Amino acid sequence: GAIGTLQAAEIELARALTSKALATAMERSADVAKRAAETRLQSAAPAEVPSLTKAVAEAVAHEEAVKTLKASAESALKAAEAKIEVAIPAAQPAMVEAITPPL
């Protein structure tokens, strides 16, 4: 019923919040890795430049992938919030009935 639909929406919201938090943490980590690779490249010996250039490119690609993941998580979060906004009013009569003692 309506309460079950609300509970399912709450679970979906919790998952979306977790995914967004994870993506945010991954985004910070990817940024740190990219900056570290760029810093190493700036002071690299000529023999190290090719491998460090590759490391910078990989770090940038990883950072972009994480940004895509975060955007997806944010979209899922918005969708879950919208479901809850619809589910709460639908579930309210059933919740009131569940806590109201019989006359």
C-alpha positions in Angstrom: 0.0 0.0 0.0 0.9 3.6 0.3 3.1 3.1 3.4 5.1 0.4 1.7 5.5 2.8 -1.3 6.8 5.5 1.1 9.2 3.0 2.7 10.5 1.9 -0.7 11.1 5.6 -1.6 12.9 6.2 1.7 15.2 3.2 1.0 15.9 4.6 -2.5 16.7 8.0 -1.0 19.1 6.4 1.5 20.9 4.6 -1.3 21.1 7.7 -3.4 22.5 9.7 -0.5 25.1 7.0 0.0 26.1 7.0 -3.6 26.4 10.8 -3.7 28.6 10.7 -0.6 30.8 8.1 -2.1 31.1 9.9 -5.4 31.9 13.1 -3.5 34.7 11.3 -1.6 36.0 9.8 -4.9 35.9 13.2 -6.5 38.2 14.6 -3.8 40.5 11.7 -4.1 40.7 11.9 -7.9 41.4 15.6 -7.7 44.3 15.0 -5.2 45.7 12.3 -7.5 45.5 14.5 -10.5 47.2 17.4 -8.7 50.0 15.1 -7.4 50.6 13.7 -10.9 50.7 17.2 -12.4 53.2 18.3 -9.7 55.4 15.3 -10.3 55.4 16.0 -14.0 56.5 19.6 -13.5 59.7 18.6 -11.8 60.3 15.4 -13.7 63.5 14.3 -15.3 63.3 14.1 -19.1 63.3 10.3 -18.9 60.2 10.3 -16.6 58.1 12.7 -18.7 56.4 10.1 -20.9 55.3 7.9 -18.0 54.2 10.9 -15.9 52.4 12.4 -18.9 50.5 9.2 -19.1 49.8 9.2 -15.4 48.4 12.7 -15.7 46.1 11.7 -18.6 44.9 8.7 -16.6 44.2 10.9 -13.6 42.3 13.4 -15.7 40.2 10.5 -17.2 39.5 9.1 -13.8 38.5 12.5 -12.5 36.0 12.9 -15.4 34.6 9.4 -14.8 34.0 10.3 -11.2 32.3 13.5 -12.2 29.9 11.5 -14.4 29.3 9.1 -11.5 28.6 12.0 -9.2 26.2 13.6 -11.7 24.4 10.2 -11.9 24.1 10.0 -8.1 22.8 13.5 -7.9 20.1 12.7 -10.5 19.1 9.5 -8.6 18.9 11.6 -5.4 16.6 14.1 -7.1 14.4 11.3 -8.4 14.2 9.7 -4.9 13.3 13.0 -3.3 10.5 13.5 -5.9 9.1 10.0 -5.1 9.1 10.9 -1.4 7.3 14.1 -2.1 4.5 12.2 -3.8 4.5 9.2 -1.4 4.2 11.2 1.8 0.7 12.8 1.1 -0.5 9.5 -0.3 0.6 7.6 2.9 -0.6 10.1 5.4 -4.2 8.8 5.7 -2.9 5.3 6.2 -0.4 6.5 8.8 -3.1 8.4 10.7 -5.4 5.4 10.6 -2.6 3.2 11.9 -2.0 5.3 15.0 -5.6 6.3 15.7 -7.2 4.1 18.4 -10.6 2.6 17.4 -13.6 4.3 18.9 
